[in-house]
Amino acid sequence: MLDHFTFNVPAAQYDAIVAWYLAALAPLGYTKQLDYPGHACGLGASPSSAAIWIGVSRDGAAAAHGFHLAFKAEDHETVERFYKAAIEAGGKDNGAPGPRDVYGPNYYGAFVLDPLGNNVEVVDKIAH
């Protein structure tokens, strides 16, 4: 079970990255739950679920790139709303909403690269 996930970003990009994640994850009910201005913030659906943390790189260097982060959706419409919101917020298409038979017969997902190039996915694995 995942307790939390943290990734660090360069200080100069912190506010923009937080804004992107808040916009992209709004369809999933994520908001800023805990905030340590200029240092880190926790995103989640409630204060006890601030499972995604964005922090400022301690050494001022660019954060490591290339993580993949997947969120569960309740339905296909939520996957589609995530994709639209993430693209409108400045993300780049990495796989439009649709079935992914290679991952199973009920796998419906969308993939967007965040402004740092990390792959963010929202998936609905329930047959509709």
Sequence and secondary structure as in RCSB ss.txt:
>XXXX:A:sequence
MLDHFTFNVPAAQYDAIVAWYLAALAPLGYTKQLDYPGHACGLGASPSSAAIWIGVSRDGAAAAHGFHLAFKAED
HETVERFYKAAIEAGGKDNGAPGPRDVYGPNYYGAFVLDPLGNNVEVVDKIAH
>XXXX:A:secstr
    EEEEE GGGHHHHHHHHHHHHGGGT EEEEEETTTEEEEESSGGG  EEEEE TTS       EEEEE SS
HHHHHHHHHHHHHTT EESS SEE GGG TT EEEEEE TTS EEEEEE S  
